[in-house]
Structure formats: C-alpha cells, structure tokens
Amino acid sequence: MSKHSTSTRRTFLKGGALLAAPLSAASVSAAALAEGGSADKGLKARLERLEDEAAIRELHQSWVRRFNAGDGRELLDDAVRRLTADHAGAADTIEIAADGRSAVGIFDYAVELGVPLARDSTLAQMAHAQGHGIVRRTERRMLSIEYTKISGAWNIGQVALKTPATGK
C-alpha cells in the first residue's frame, strides 16, 4: 500500500511558520538584550502593575459575591441589600499609587436599597408582621474602594457609595 500525498499551499505555510517561529523569538531576545536593563525594568514594572490590578479585581469580585450572599456588610450602609455591576456605566478604574502599596478602585453599580416601612399604619404593621416591611428601590451609584497592600497581599480598606452625578 503506498501513500500518495500532494503538497498544498496550506502545508507549505505551516512549514514556513514552524521554521520562522524560532527566528522571531531569537530576534526579540536579541533586541531585549541590546536595549539593556532599562527595558527589562520597565517590563517588570508593567508586569507587576498588571498583576496588582488583577489581584485587586479578584479581591473586589470576591467581596461583592460575599456581600450579596450576606457576608461583609459591615463595610456599607445597612440599607444596601445587593450590588449589581452597572454595565451601562463608565468603565471600572483602578489607580495604583506610585509606591505600589495603596490603590483606589471606582466601579459603577446598580445598588438595591431597602428602607423599613414606618409602623404608623395598619397596612405597614401587617406588612411587617408578614416579613415584608421593607421598601426596595434600585439606584445607580459609584462604589469607591480604597485598597492597601500588606505583606504582598491586597486588602480592602474603606468602601463608599457615591452618586455618579455629584461624586458624593
């Protein structure tokens, strides 16, 4: 049994790509060595910043999940019931200080608030008796969180909700 294969443009391009990959990697390495240590320091600083931003985002998302599950509520007002990312809002921003030991994150959220009904009417008293004595509403807010880096790990410091238009 004989195998007959015909060469195609696809196999030619695959072979060329396989041969070119080591050459391009070598030219990148040579360029990095030629530039010296300054490029290496810049890349290390950029990598550290990206790693810090990723760690802060992971910490933030973990905290929001715990908050919505009922844990970690001591950092916000008692009226806040749930946080939902506001995808129609501005993009999230994380500003890391020059020393790399603190950061501030600004995130847009739809915040569900729950305010207890006053017990001044029969209808309100009945609602409370049935466990529904809360008026719920949703508002768009900016969540501002201060982070600190302690022993290489990011921690949440202060959390504040602000109205997007005024920033207060």
N, CA and C atoms as a LAMMPS dump frame, in Angstrom:
ITEM: TIMESTEP
0
ITEM: NUMBER OF ATOMS
504
ITEM: BOX BOUNDS ff ff ff
-5.0000000000000000e+02 5.0000000000000000e+02
-5.0000000000000000e+02 5.0000000000000000e+02
-5.0000000000000000e+02 5.0000000000000000e+02
ITEM: ATOMS id mol type element x y z
1 1 1 N 0.84 -1.159 0
2 1 2 C 0 0 0
3 1 3 C 0.888 1.225 0
4 2 1 N 0.66 2.11 -0.891
5 2 2 C 1.505 3.299 -0.962
6 2 3 C 0.668 4.525 -0.617
7 3 1 N 1.351 5.454 0.039
8 3 2 C 0.674 6.715 0.379
9 3 3 C 1.078 7.746 -0.647
10 4 1 N 0.095 8.381 -1.165
11 4 2 C 0.371 9.435 -2.13
12 4 3 C -0.105 10.75 -1.506
13 5 1 N 0.811 11.684 -1.374
14 5 2 C 0.394 12.975 -0.822
15 5 3 C 0.785 14.068 -1.79
16 6 1 N -0.045 15.033 -1.847
17 6 2 C 0.262 16.18 -2.696
18 6 3 C 0.516 17.375 -1.804
19 7 1 N 1.47 18.138 -2.188
20 7 2 C 1.817 19.33 -1.425
21 7 3 C 0.79 20.416 -1.73
22 8 1 N 0.363 21.08 -0.701
23 8 2 C -0.608 22.159 -0.881
24 8 3 C -0.043 23.441 -0.303
25 9 1 N -0.706 24.498 -0.604
26 9 2 C -0.28 25.784 -0.064
27 9 3 C -0.34 25.767 1.467
28 10 1 N -1.349 25.107 2.025
29 10 2 C -1.519 25.047 3.475
30 10 3 C -0.323 24.374 4.139
31 11 1 N 0.128 23.241 3.61
32 11 2 C 1.273 22.566 4.227
33 11 3 C 2.526 23.395 4.068
34 12 1 N 2.655 24.104 2.968
35 12 2 C 3.81 24.976 2.774
36 12 3 C 3.818 26.096 3.816
37 13 1 N 2.644 26.716 4.06
38 13 2 C 2.563 27.802 5.03
39 13 3 C 2.801 27.306 6.448
40 14 1 N 2.3 26.119 6.776
41 14 2 C 2.537 25.549 8.104
42 14 3 C 4.022 25.336 8.336
43 15 1 N 4.68 24.784 7.363
44 15 2 C 6.113 24.534 7.481
45 15 3 C 6.89 25.831 7.626
46 16 1 N 6.509 26.842 6.877
47 16 2 C 7.181 28.141 6.966
48 16 3 C 6.98 28.785 8.321
49 17 1 N 5.78 28.648 8.868
50 17 2 C 5.507 29.223 10.186
51 17 3 C 6.319 28.518 11.256
52 18 1 N 6.453 27.201 11.142
53 18 2 C 7.238 26.445 12.12
54 18 3 C 8.709 26.831 12.063
55 19 1 N 9.213 27.096 10.866
56 19 2 C 10.613 27.495 10.733
57 19 3 C 10.841 28.928 11.189
58 20 1 N 9.867 29.805 11.009
59 20 2 C 10.032 31.215 11.338
60 20 3 C 9.885 31.501 12.83
61 21 1 N 9.152 30.672 13.566
62 21 2 C 8.906 30.931 14.989
63 21 3 C 10.187 31.035 15.807
64 22 1 N 11.135 30.088 15.694
65 22 2 C 12.362 30.232 16.49
66 22 3 C 13.171 31.467 16.107
67 23 1 N 13.138 31.838 14.837
68 23 2 C 13.884 33.016 14.401
69 23 3 C 13.309 34.297 14.986
70 24 1 N 11.974 34.405 15.038
71 24 2 C 11.363 35.61 15.598
72 24 3 C 11.599 35.689 17.094
73 25 1 N 11.566 34.553 17.803
74 25 2 C 11.839 34.543 19.237
75 25 3 C 13.272 34.967 19.507
76 26 1 N 14.199 34.508 18.672
77 26 2 C 15.594 34.885 18.855
78 26 3 C 15.8 36.362 18.609
79 27 1 N 15.107 36.933 17.61
80 27 2 C 15.284 38.362 17.336
81 27 3 C 14.706 39.212 18.457
82 28 1 N 13.597 38.779 19.089
83 28 2 C 13.029 39.508 20.225
84 28 3 C 13.992 39.472 21.394
85 29 1 N 14.576 38.298 21.676
86 29 2 C 15.52 38.169 22.778
87 29 3 C 16.746 39.024 22.531
88 30 1 N 17.239 39.038 21.297
89 30 2 C 18.409 39.845 20.97
90 30 3 C 18.108 41.322 21.124
91 31 1 N 16.907 41.739 20.73
92 31 2 C 16.533 43.147 20.864
93 31 3 C 16.445 43.553 22.326
94 32 1 N 15.894 42.659 23.152
95 32 2 C 15.793 42.956 24.583
96 32 3 C 17.163 43.049 25.221
97 33 1 N 18.085 42.163 24.817
98 33 2 C 19.443 42.217 25.362
99 33 3 C 20.177 43.463 24.9
100 34 1 N 19.949 43.883 23.645
101 34 2 C 20.631 45.048 23.111
102 34 3 C 20.198 46.326 23.814
103 35 1 N 18.932 46.411 24.22
104 35 2 C 18.437 47.61 24.892
105 35 3 C 18.967 47.718 26.309
106 36 1 N 19.358 46.628 26.899
107 36 2 C 19.92 46.679 28.241
108 36 3 C 18.862 46.528 29.302
109 37 1 N 19.211 46.897 30.54
110 37 2 C 18.371 46.688 31.705
111 37 3 C 17.178 47.613 31.81
112 38 1 N 17.18 48.776 31.163
113 38 2 C 16.067 49.71 31.318
114 38 3 C 14.768 49.139 30.773
115 39 1 N 14.844 48.452 29.652
116 39 2 C 13.635 47.837 29.097
117 39 3 C 13.152 46.726 30.016
118 40 1 N 14.098 45.991 30.589
119 40 2 C 13.753 44.9 31.492
120 40 3 C 13.054 45.445 32.736
121 41 1 N 13.547 46.55 33.27
122 41 2 C 12.926 47.163 34.451
123 41 3 C 11.532 47.681 34.122
124 42 1 N 11.373 48.269 32.938
125 42 2 C 10.066 48.764 32.518
126 42 3 C 9.056 47.648 32.362
127 43 1 N 9.511 46.536 31.792
128 43 2 C 8.627 45.383 31.623
129 43 3 C 8.255 44.783 32.968
130 44 1 N 9.221 44.72 33.885
131 44 2 C 8.938 44.179 35.217
132 44 3 C 7.929 45.057 35.943
133 45 1 N 8.096 46.388 35.842
134 45 2 C 7.167 47.309 36.499
135 45 3 C 5.763 47.176 35.906
136 46 1 N 5.695 47.049 34.59
137 46 2 C 4.389 46.91 33.934
138 46 3 C 3.732 45.591 34.323
139 47 1 N 4.527 44.513 34.368
140 47 2 C 4.007 43.213 34.764
141 47 3 C 3.507 43.253 36.204
142 48 1 N 4.257 43.894 37.088
143 48 2 C 3.836 43.99 38.487
144 48 3 C 2.538 44.782 38.612
145 49 1 N 2.416 45.86 37.839
146 49 2 C 1.189 46.664 37.864
147 49 3 C -0.007 45.855 37.379
148 50 1 N 0.167 45.103 36.29
149 50 2 C -0.92 44.274 35.765
150 50 3 C -1.304 43.18 36.754
151 51 1 N -0.316 42.591 37.415
152 51 2 C -0.602 41.571 38.422
153 51 3 C -1.348 42.174 39.607
154 52 1 N -0.96 43.398 40.024
155 52 2 C -1.655 44.071 41.115
156 52 3 C -3.101 44.376 40.734
157 53 1 N -3.315 44.875 39.512
158 53 2 C -4.683 45.159 39.062
159 53 3 C -5.524 43.891 39.033
160 54 1 N -4.954 42.797 38.562
161 54 2 C -5.692 41.529 38.517
162 54 3 C -6.024 41.048 39.932
163 55 1 N -5.088 41.192 40.86
164 55 2 C -5.332 40.779 42.248
165 55 3 C -6.421 41.641 42.884
166 56 1 N -6.407 42.942 42.597
167 56 2 C -7.428 43.847 43.142
168 56 3 C -8.797 43.498 42.563
169 57 1 N -8.867 43.244 41.268
170 57 2 C -10.148 42.868 40.647
171 57 3 C -10.693 41.569 41.246
172 58 1 N -9.822 40.599 41.449
173 58 2 C -10.244 39.322 42.041
174 58 3 C -10.746 39.54 43.468
175 59 1 N -10.026 40.335 44.258
176 59 2 C -10.451 40.649 45.623
177 59 3 C -11.796 41.365 45.603
178 60 1 N -11.953 42.324 44.699
179 60 2 C -13.2 43.082 44.593
180 60 3 C -14.373 42.171 44.242
181 61 1 N -14.202 41.34 43.219
182 61 2 C -15.288 40.445 42.8
183 61 3 C -15.634 39.447 43.896
184 62 1 N -14.628 38.97 44.597
185 62 2 C -14.865 38.044 45.71
186 62 3 C -15.657 38.727 46.816
187 63 1 N -15.295 39.97 47.135
188 63 2 C -16.007 40.709 48.179
189 63 3 C -17.461 40.968 47.77
190 64 1 N -17.702 41.344 46.509
191 64 2 C -19.074 41.606 46.05
192 64 3 C -19.909 40.325 46.132
193 65 1 N -19.326 39.185 45.745
194 65 2 C -20.066 37.914 45.859
195 65 3 C -20.42 37.627 47.322
196 66 1 N -19.462 37.825 48.233
197 66 2 C -19.723 37.593 49.662
198 66 3 C -20.761 38.575 50.185
199 67 1 N -20.673 39.841 49.755
200 67 2 C -21.633 40.859 50.19
201 67 3 C -23.039 40.462 49.778
202 68 1 N -23.205 40.07 48.525
203 68 2 C -24.534 39.683 48.03
204 68 3 C -25.052 38.42 48.705
205 69 1 N -24.139 37.597 49.222
206 69 2 C -24.544 36.391 49.954
207 69 3 C -24.855 36.689 51.417
208 70 1 N -24.581 37.929 51.867
209 70 2 C -24.923 38.313 53.234
210 70 3 C -23.727 38.499 54.148
211 71 1 N -22.507 38.353 53.645
212 71 2 C -21.3 38.499 54.456
213 71 3 C -20.579 39.791 54.062
214 72 1 N -19.85 40.386 54.984
215 72 2 C -19.074 41.586 54.678
216 72 3 C -19.886 42.856 54.592
217 73 1 N -21.061 42.859 55.181
218 73 2 C -21.937 44.03 55.087
219 73 3 C -21.538 45.168 56.01
220 74 1 N -20.613 44.935 56.907
221 74 2 C -20.211 45.985 57.845
222 74 3 C -19.497 47.14 57.141
223 75 1 N -19.062 46.951 55.909
224 75 2 C -18.346 47.999 55.196
225 75 3 C -19.273 49.004 54.512
226 76 1 N -20.558 48.683 54.399
227 76 2 C -21.51 49.574 53.735
228 76 3 C -22.699 49.847 54.636
229 77 1 N -23.484 50.827 54.23
230 77 2 C -24.707 51.213 54.94
231 77 3 C -25.654 50.019 55.037
232 78 1 N -26.381 49.937 56.149
233 78 2 C -27.321 48.831 56.366
234 78 3 C -28.44 48.779 55.331
235 79 1 N -28.748 49.916 54.697
236 79 2 C -29.831 49.947 53.713
237 79 3 C -29.46 49.239 52.417
238 80 1 N -28.168 49.038 52.159
239 80 2 C -27.729 48.392 50.919
240 80 3 C -27.983 46.891 51.026
241 81 1 N -28.782 46.369 50.092
242 81 2 C -29.15 44.959 50.109
243 81 3 C -28.372 44.126 49.091
244 82 1 N -28.098 44.73 47.911
245 82 2 C -27.454 43.964 46.835
246 82 3 C -26.708 44.917 45.91
247 83 1 N -25.584 44.42 45.376
248 83 2 C -24.783 45.162 44.404
249 83 3 C -24.797 44.398 43.082
250 84 1 N -25.117 45.107 42.003
251 84 2 C -25.106 44.506 40.676
252 84 3 C -24.308 45.417 39.76
253 85 1 N -23.332 44.851 39.046
254 85 2 C -22.497 45.658 38.151
255 85 3 C -23.369 46.395 37.147
256 86 1 N -23.086 47.683 36.965
257 86 2 C -23.819 48.525 36.024
258 86 3 C -23.029 48.581 34.724
259 87 1 N -23.365 47.714 33.787
260 87 2 C -22.611 47.639 32.54
261 87 3 C -22.864 48.827 31.623
262 88 1 N -23.894 49.606 31.913
263 88 2 C -24.163 50.805 31.128
264 88 3 C -23.374 52.001 31.662
265 89 1 N -22.724 51.844 32.798
266 89 2 C -21.953 52.919 33.405
267 89 3 C -20.562 53.025 32.802
268 90 1 N -19.752 53.846 33.438
269 90 2 C -18.375 54.045 32.987
270 90 3 C -17.548 52.788 33.249
271 91 1 N -16.45 52.677 32.549
272 91 2 C -15.548 51.533 32.748
273 91 3 C -14.929 51.599 34.141
274 92 1 N -14.7 50.44 34.72
275 92 2 C -14.057 50.376 36.027
276 92 3 C -12.651 50.96 35.936
277 93 1 N -12.233 51.646 36.997
278 93 2 C -10.872 52.175 37.029
279 93 3 C -10.204 51.756 38.327
280 94 1 N -8.938 51.428 38.216
281 94 2 C -8.118 51.12 39.383
282 94 3 C -6.854 51.954 39.266
283 95 1 N -6.645 52.818 40.238
284 95 2 C -5.465 53.677 40.264
285 95 3 C -4.542 53.188 41.367
286 96 1 N -3.379 52.706 40.99
287 96 2 C -2.401 52.225 41.963
288 96 3 C -1.411 53.347 42.228
289 97 1 N -1.132 53.595 43.511
290 97 2 C -0.197 54.651 43.893
291 97 3 C 1.203 54.33 43.369
292 98 1 N 2.026 55.364 43.237
293 98 2 C 3.375 55.203 42.702
294 98 3 C 4.218 54.232 43.538
295 99 1 N 3.996 54.216 44.848
296 99 2 C 4.769 53.316 45.7
297 99 3 C 4.264 51.869 45.647
298 100 1 N 3.1 51.63 45.009
299 100 2 C 2.566 50.285 44.845
300 100 3 C 1.988 49.682 46.111
301 101 1 N 1.76 50.509 47.141
302 101 2 C 1.264 49.977 48.411
303 101 3 C -0.183 50.344 48.685
304 102 1 N -0.775 51.167 47.845
305 102 2 C -2.189 51.519 48.011
306 102 3 C -2.811 51.728 46.633
307 103 1 N -4.132 51.651 46.6
308 103 2 C -4.857 51.822 45.338
309 103 3 C -6.282 52.252 45.632
310 104 1 N -6.916 52.832 44.624
311 104 2 C -8.327 53.219 44.712
312 104 3 C -9.026 52.665 43.477
313 105 1 N -10.147 51.981 43.704
314 105 2 C -10.945 51.454 42.613
315 105 3 C -12.293 52.157 42.557
316 106 1 N -12.729 52.505 41.354
317 106 2 C -14.037 53.132 41.14
318 106 3 C -14.828 52.196 40.221
319 107 1 N -16.006 51.773 40.7
320 107 2 C -16.831 50.818 39.976
321 107 3 C -18.27 51.325 39.952
322 108 1 N -18.937 51.248 38.802
323 108 2 C -20.346 51.633 38.699
324 108 3 C -21.234 50.433 39.016
325 109 1 N -22.244 50.679 39.874
326 109 2 C -23.133 49.603 40.301
327 109 3 C -24.578 50.071 40.313
328 110 1 N -25.487 49.115 40.123
329 110 2 C -26.903 49.309 40.416
330 110 3 C -27.062 48.769 41.834
331 111 1 N -27.411 49.646 42.755
332 111 2 C -27.461 49.295 44.169
333 111 3 C -28.91 49.149 44.595
334 112 1 N -29.226 47.981 45.144
335 112 2 C -30.569 47.757 45.67
336 112 3 C -30.578 48.189 47.128
337 113 1 N -31.447 49.145 47.42
338 113 2 C -31.575 49.668 48.779
339 113 3 C -32.893 49.192 49.373
340 114 1 N -32.906 48.971 50.655
341 114 2 C -34.122 48.562 51.358
342 114 3 C -34.296 49.395 52.607
343 115 1 N -35.373 50.164 52.649
344 115 2 C -35.651 51.035 53.789
345 115 3 C -36.898 50.506 54.497
346 116 1 N -36.834 50.294 55.822
347 116 2 C -38.001 49.772 56.548
348 116 3 C -39.182 50.741 56.495
349 117 1 N -40.377 50.171 56.362
350 117 2 C -41.609 50.965 56.413
351 117 3 C -41.838 51.463 57.838
352 118 1 N -42.323 52.683 57.949
353 118 2 C -42.722 53.18 59.274
354 118 3 C -43.944 52.38 59.716
355 119 1 N -44.05 52.099 60.997
356 119 2 C -45.161 51.274 61.51
357 119 3 C -46.35 52.141 61.935
358 120 1 N -46.615 53.211 61.2
359 120 2 C -47.646 54.156 61.602
360 120 3 C -49.024 53.864 61.006
361 121 1 N -49.159 52.792 60.257
362 121 2 C -50.473 52.457 59.708
363 121 3 C -50.718 50.955 59.843
364 122 1 N -51.972 50.59 59.756
365 122 2 C -52.34 49.185 59.869
366 122 3 C -51.724 48.376 58.735
367 123 1 N -51.715 48.931 57.531
368 123 2 C -51.164 48.242 56.38
369 123 3 C -49.655 47.997 56.56
370 124 1 N -48.936 48.999 57.079
371 124 2 C -47.498 48.844 57.322
372 124 3 C -47.256 47.811 58.421
373 125 1 N -48.082 47.81 59.457
374 125 2 C -47.938 46.826 60.538
375 125 3 C -48.176 45.414 60.02
376 126 1 N -49.146 45.25 59.114
377 126 2 C -49.414 43.941 58.529
378 126 3 C -48.231 43.49 57.665
379 127 1 N -47.667 44.418 56.913
380 127 2 C -46.505 44.087 56.075
381 127 3 C -45.342 43.628 56.938
382 128 1 N -45.083 44.326 58.045
383 128 2 C -44.016 43.923 58.961
384 128 3 C -44.287 42.547 59.556
385 129 1 N -45.53 42.284 59.919
386 129 2 C -45.897 41.001 60.519
387 129 3 C -45.674 39.844 59.54
388 130 1 N -45.777 40.128 58.253
389 130 2 C -45.6 39.09 57.239
390 130 3 C -44.168 39.061 56.694
391 131 1 N -43.302 39.889 57.285
392 131 2 C -41.897 39.897 56.856
393 131 3 C -41.614 40.707 55.611
394 132 1 N -42.535 41.6 55.25
395 132 2 C -42.355 42.412 54.031
396 132 3 C -42.36 43.904 54.349
397 133 1 N -41.822 44.288 55.467
398 133 2 C -41.884 45.685 55.874
399 133 3 C -40.737 46.529 55.362
400 134 1 N -40.276 46.247 54.15
401 134 2 C -39.158 46.999 53.574
402 134 3 C -39.554 47.515 52.204
403 135 1 N -39.236 48.78 51.943
404 135 2 C -39.441 49.365 50.625
405 135 3 C -38.11 49.252 49.887
406 136 1 N -38.136 48.584 48.74
407 136 2 C -36.905 48.383 47.974
408 136 3 C -36.904 49.282 46.753
409 137 1 N -35.708 49.8 46.453
410 137 2 C -35.531 50.589 45.237
411 137 3 C -34.095 50.378 44.747
412 138 1 N -33.885 50.62 43.486
413 138 2 C -32.563 50.463 42.9
414 138 3 C -32.089 51.805 42.379
415 139 1 N -30.839 52.136 42.698
416 139 2 C -30.234 53.389 42.253
417 139 3 C -28.869 53.104 41.653
418 140 1 N -28.478 53.948 40.701
419 140 2 C -27.134 53.85 40.135
420 140 3 C -26.178 54.595 41.055
421 141 1 N -25.093 53.929 41.426
422 141 2 C -24.104 54.536 42.325
423 141 3 C -22.695 54.141 41.884
424 142 1 N -21.735 54.96 42.314
425 142 2 C -20.325 54.637 42.128
426 142 3 C -19.815 54.053 43.44
427 143 1 N -19.153 52.935 43.359
428 143 2 C -18.564 52.301 44.522
429 143 3 C -17.072 52.641 44.499
430 144 1 N -16.628 53.362 45.521
431 144 2 C -15.226 53.749 45.637
432 144 3 C -14.607 52.943 46.766
433 145 1 N -13.548 52.211 46.446
434 145 2 C -12.914 51.349 47.436
435 145 3 C -11.43 51.676 47.515
436 146 1 N -10.948 51.843 48.738
437 146 2 C -9.523 52.053 48.964
438 146 3 C -8.903 50.711 49.352
439 147 1 N -7.806 50.385 48.702
440 147 2 C -7.096 49.134 48.951
441 147 3 C -5.711 49.432 49.508
442 148 1 N -5.201 48.532 50.342
443 148 2 C -3.829 48.623 50.84
444 148 3 C -3.15 47.273 50.641
445 149 1 N -1.857 47.339 50.358
446 149 2 C -1.084 46.119 50.16
447 149 3 C -0.264 45.877 51.42
448 150 1 N -0.563 44.769 52.092
449 150 2 C 0.12 44.419 53.337
450 150 3 C 0.746 43.046 53.162
451 151 1 N 2.049 42.967 53.356
452 151 2 C 2.804 41.709 53.223
453 151 3 C 2.55 41.036 51.874
454 152 1 N 2.465 41.837 50.818
455 152 2 C 2.294 41.309 49.472
456 152 3 C 0.878 40.966 49.068
457 153 1 N -0.098 41.159 49.975
458 153 2 C -1.494 40.837 49.663
459 153 3 C -2.351 42.104 49.747
460 154 1 N -3.273 42.246 48.813
461 154 2 C -4.173 43.398 48.792
462 154 3 C -5.324 43.177 49.754
463 155 1 N -5.706 44.246 50.469
464 155 2 C -6.815 44.214 51.424
465 155 3 C -7.733 45.392 51.161
466 156 1 N -9.005 45.222 51.511
467 156 2 C -9.972 46.309 51.364
468 156 3 C -9.893 47.198 52.588
469 157 1 N -9.759 48.502 52.343
470 157 2 C -9.718 49.472 53.433
471 157 3 C -11.081 50.088 53.653
472 158 1 N -11.344 51.17 52.955
473 158 2 C -12.591 51.906 53.117
474 158 3 C -13.452 51.767 51.869
475 159 1 N -14.771 51.63 52.069
476 159 2 C -15.724 51.49 50.986
477 159 3 C -16.744 52.623 51.093
478 160 1 N -17.022 53.286 49.971
479 160 2 C -18.003 54.372 49.969
480 160 3 C -18.852 54.303 48.713
481 161 1 N -20.141 54.578 48.862
482 161 2 C -21.059 54.686 47.725
483 161 3 C -21.289 56.154 47.449
484 162 1 N -21.17 56.543 46.168
485 162 2 C -21.352 57.929 45.779
486 162 3 C -22.349 58.005 44.632
487 163 1 N -23.062 59.104 44.56
488 163 2 C -23.971 59.352 43.449
489 163 3 C -23.124 59.729 42.23
490 164 1 N -23.322 59.09 41.07
491 164 2 C -22.463 59.345 39.918
492 164 3 C -22.401 60.808 39.475
493 165 1 N -23.509 61.524 39.504
494 165 2 C -23.526 62.898 39.016
495 165 3 C -22.709 63.829 39.907
496 166 1 N -22.814 63.659 41.215
497 166 2 C -22.148 64.587 42.12
498 166 3 C -20.829 64.049 42.663
499 167 1 N -20.664 62.739 42.683
500 167 2 C -19.458 62.143 43.244
501 167 3 C -19.464 62.123 44.76
502 168 1 N -20.621 62.466 45.372
503 168 2 C -20.717 62.484 46.843
504 168 3 C -21.57 61.358 47.339
